[in-house]
Amino acid sequence: MRRFVILTNYAKDTYLHYTQMIRNYLELHGAHCWVPPYVHSDTIGISSHYDLSGIPDDVECALSLGGDGTLLQAARDLLSHRIPILGINLGTLGFLTSVESSELPHCLESLLRDEYNVDIRSMLLGRILRGDRVIFEDVALNDIVAARAGQSRMVDLEIYVNDELMSAYSADGVIVSTPTGATGYNLSAGGPVIYPQADVIVITPICPHSLQTRSVVISGHDQVELVIRPSRHMPVCEAMATFDGKVACDLDYADRIMIEPAQEKIQLIKLKDRSFYQLLRNKIGGA
């Protein structure tokens, strides 16, 4: 690889120390780097993003500097460009960002020598329907979540898989996760760790009002429907949907979230000297 784009979380690399160090190293070794401007938005519901309008056509790799959230944003911004992404962790835990800042410049040497693998990660397509009208549509690399908003009561949910009722319960919400997102919100809510290349979808309740309600792992080809049921305790619905942690829209009673596998895929770069199980040992702990 010789042509890179660097996407930096400026809150984690405030003085651009790592950004400049990486750029200098790559250019010193004959590579070309492009750093796009970052567009900040204060408007609720509109995410800050990178302005990629001037991205060179020959970019071979994107370097995401920050945490998992930075990589998720980079993946969404680069979706139409189909560029593989390497996440460099400047945050805390970081499952998607498999390279630590302390490993620089070793990981850059591996990229320059083409010593890496590319993991293909599946995504979810979600549509929010109000009646017969689609009010929101987007894709998610990690998860799509329906949850209570603010200090409201629990949300009453019905969950259908391939048009068949799977479960109905009251909870703080429900997470529909890809294998990539299994180590994110799903894991924090007590869901299982899933091998990233497994062809499955995970449905995990958030603090359900039932001791018997657990995560369910279904086929990666299944279709999931979440329905917000009316509550006699709450005349006004106080629930919201999020895609990869970004607020999509507020939900109303009888709204439906239709979730299915997306056609789009994300390419994540993995260095050859490490595996998913090594990452688990390093991040979660173990022998």
C-alpha positions in Angstrom: 0.0 0.0 0.0 1.2 3.5 -0.9 -1.8 5.8 -0.8 -3.7 6.6 2.4 -6.4 8.7 3.9 -6.1 9.6 7.6 -9.4 10.1 9.5 -8.6 11.6 12.9 -10.8 12.0 16.0 -9.6 15.5 17.0 -10.9 15.1 20.5 -8.4 12.2 21.0 -5.5 13.6 19.0 -6.0 17.2 20.1 -2.6 18.5 18.9 -2.5 16.1 16.0 0.6 14.5 17.4 -0.2 11.0 16.1 -1.7 12.3 12.8 1.4 14.2 12.0 3.7 11.4 13.1 1.9 8.9 10.9 1.8 11.2 7.9 5.5 12.0 8.3 6.5 8.4 8.6 4.4 7.2 5.6 5.6 10.1 3.3 9.2 9.6 4.4 8.8 6.0 3.1 7.4 7.1 -0.3 3.7 6.9 0.5 1.1 9.6 -0.1 -1.4 10.8 2.6 -4.5 12.8 2.4 -6.2 14.3 5.4 -9.8 15.5 4.8 -11.4 18.4 6.6 -13.7 17.5 9.5 -17.2 19.0 9.4 -18.6 19.6 12.8 -22.4 19.8 13.2 -24.2 21.3 16.3 -27.6 20.3 14.8 -29.4 17.6 16.7 -29.7 14.4 14.7 -27.0 15.4 12.2 -23.6 13.9 12.8 -20.3 15.5 12.4 -18.4 13.8 9.6 -15.4 14.0 7.3 -15.7 16.0 4.1 -14.6 13.4 1.6 -15.6 15.3 -1.5 -11.9 15.7 -2.5 -10.7 12.2 -1.8 -8.2 11.0 -4.4 -9.5 8.1 -6.6 -6.4 6.0 -6.0 -6.6 5.8 -2.1 -5.9 2.2 -1.0 -6.4 2.4 2.7 -8.0 4.5 5.4 -6.4 5.0 8.8 -8.9 5.7 11.5 -7.3 7.4 14.6 -9.4 7.4 17.7 -11.7 4.7 19.2 -14.4 2.4 18.0 -16.8 5.3 17.6 -14.3 7.0 15.3 -14.0 3.9 13.2 -17.7 3.4 13.0 -18.1 7.0 11.7 -15.3 6.5 9.2 -16.9 3.3 8.0 -20.2 5.1 7.4 -18.4 8.0 5.6 -16.4 5.7 3.4 -19.2 3.3 2.6 -19.6 4.3 -1.0 -15.8 4.4 -1.6 -15.2 0.7 -0.6 -11.8 1.4 1.0 -10.4 -1.0 3.6 -10.0 0.6 7.1 -7.3 0.1 9.8 -8.4 1.3 13.2 -5.6 2.7 15.4 -6.8 3.0 19.0 -6.2 6.3 20.9 -9.0 5.6 23.3 -9.6 3.0 26.0 -10.9 -0.5 25.2 -11.4 -0.6 21.4 -12.4 -3.9 19.8 -12.7 -2.5 16.2 -9.5 -0.5 16.5 -7.2 -3.5 16.6 -3.9 -1.6 16.6 -2.7 0.4 19.7 -0.9 3.7 19.4 2.1 2.1 21.1 2.5 -0.3 18.1 3.4 2.6 15.8 5.3 2.6 13.5 5.4 -1.3 13.4 1.9 -1.5 12.0 2.7 1.1 9.4 5.7 -1.0 8.2 3.4 -4.0 7.8 1.0 -1.9 5.6 3.8 -0.7 3.5 5.1 -4.3 3.0 1.5 -5.5 2.3 1.7 -7.8 5.4 -2.0 -7.7 6.4 -5.3 -9.5 5.9 -8.7 -7.9 5.1 -11.8 -9.0 7.1 -15.2 -8.6 5.4 -17.8 -7.5 7.9 -21.5 -7.7 7.4 -23.9 -4.8 8.0 -27.6 -4.4 8.9 -30.1 -2.4 6.9 -32.9 -0.9 9.1 -36.1 0.9 8.0 -38.4 2.6 10.5 -42.0 2.5 9.3 -44.9 4.6 10.7 -47.9 3.1 9.1 -46.9 2.3 5.5 -44.5 5.2 5.3 -40.7 4.8 5.8 -39.6 7.7 8.0 -35.9 6.6 8.4 -33.5 4.3 6.7 -29.9 3.6 7.2 -27.2 0.8 7.6 -25.3 -0.2 10.7 -22.0 -2.0 11.2 -22.5 -2.6 14.9 -26.1 -2.5 15.9 -29.6 -1.1 15.6 -31.2 -0.4 18.9 -34.8 0.5 20.0 -34.7 1.9 23.6 -36.5 4.1 26.1 -35.7 7.8 25.9 -34.7 10.0 28.8 -36.3 9.0 32.1 -39.3 7.3 30.7 -40.6 3.9 31.7 -39.7 0.7 30.0 -40.6 0.1 26.4 -43.1 -2.7 25.5 -41.8 -4.6 22.5 -42.8 -7.3 20.2 -40.0 -9.1 18.2 -40.7 -11.0 15.1 -38.3 -13.1 13.1 -39.3 -13.9 9.5 -42.8 -12.6 10.3 -43.3 -15.0 13.3 -43.6 -13.7 16.8 -40.5 -14.6 18.7 -40.9 -12.7 21.9 -42.8 -9.9 23.6 -41.6 -8.2 26.8 -41.0 -4.9 28.6 -37.4 -3.7 28.8 -35.2 -0.7 28.6 -34.9 -1.7 25.0 -33.5 -4.3 22.6 -30.3 -4.5 20.6 -30.1 -6.2 17.2 -26.4 -6.7 16.5 -24.0 -7.9 13.9 -21.1 -10.2 14.9 -18.9 -7.1 14.7 -21.2 -5.3 17.2 -21.3 -8.2 19.5 -18.3 -6.9 21.5 -20.0 -3.5 21.8 -23.3 -2.6 23.4 -24.5 -6.2 23.1 -21.6 -7.4 25.3 -22.3 -4.7 27.9 -25.9 -5.8 28.0 -24.9 -9.4 28.7 -25.0 -10.7 25.2 -22.6 -13.3 23.7 -19.3 -12.7 22.0 -19.6 -13.8 18.4 -16.8 -14.6 16.0 -16.7 -11.7 13.5 -17.1 -13.8 10.4 -20.0 -15.8 11.7 -23.2 -15.5 9.6 -25.6 -14.6 12.4 -27.6 -11.8 14.0 -27.8 -11.4 17.8 -31.0 -10.1 19.5 -30.3 -8.9 23.1 -32.8 -7.3 25.5 -31.6 -4.4 27.6 -32.6 -4.9 31.3 -35.8 -6.9 30.5 -38.6 -7.2 33.1 -38.2 -11.0 33.1 -35.7 -13.4 34.5 -36.2 -15.8 31.5 -35.5 -13.4 28.7 -32.0 -13.9 27.2 -30.1 -13.2 24.0 -31.1 -15.1 20.9 -28.8 -15.8 18.0 -30.5 -16.2 14.6 -29.3 -16.7 11.1 -27.6 -13.9 9.3 -30.2 -14.2 6.5 -33.2 -13.7 8.8 -35.4 -10.6 8.9 -36.2 -9.0 12.2 -39.1 -6.7 13.0 -39.4 -4.7 16.2 -42.8 -3.3 17.1 -43.4 -0.6 19.8 -46.5 -1.6 21.7 -48.8 0.9 23.3 -48.5 1.2 27.1 -51.4 2.1 29.4 -49.0 3.7 31.7 -47.6 6.1 29.1 -50.0 8.0 26.9 -47.1 9.4 24.9 -44.4 7.1 23.6 -40.9 8.0 24.8 -38.6 5.7 22.8 -35.9 6.2 20.2 -34.0 4.2 17.6 -30.2 4.4 17.2 -28.0 3.1 14.4 -24.4 2.5 15.5 -25.0 4.7 18.6 -26.2 7.7 16.5 -29.8 8.8 17.2 -31.9 8.0 14.2 -35.3 9.3 15.3 -37.9 9.3 18.0 -40.4 6.4 17.9 -44.1 6.4 18.3 -46.5 3.6 19.4 -47.0 1.0 16.6 -43.8 2.1 14.8 -42.0 -0.8 13.3 -38.3 -1.3 12.7 -37.6 -3.7 9.9 -34.1 -5.1 10.0 -32.4 -7.3 7.4 -28.8 -8.0 6.1 -27.5 -5.1 4.1 -25.9 -5.5 0.7 -23.0 -3.3 1.7 -19.9 -4.8 3.4 -17.1 -3.1 5.3 -13.5 -4.1 4.9 -11.4 -4.0 8.1 -7.6 -4.5 7.9 -6.1 -7.0 10.3 -2.4 -7.4 10.7 -1.1 -10.9 10.1 0.5 -11.3 13.5 -2.7 -11.3 15.5 -6.1 -13.1 15.7 -9.5 -12.4 17.0 -8.9 -14.7 20.0 -5.7 -12.8 20.8 -7.7 -9.6 20.7 -10.2 -11.1 23.2 -7.4 -12.1 25.5 -5.9 -8.6 25.4 -9.2 -6.7 25.7 -11.2 -8.9 28.1 -8.4 -10.8 29.8 -7.5 -14.4 30.3 -4.5 -16.7 30.2 
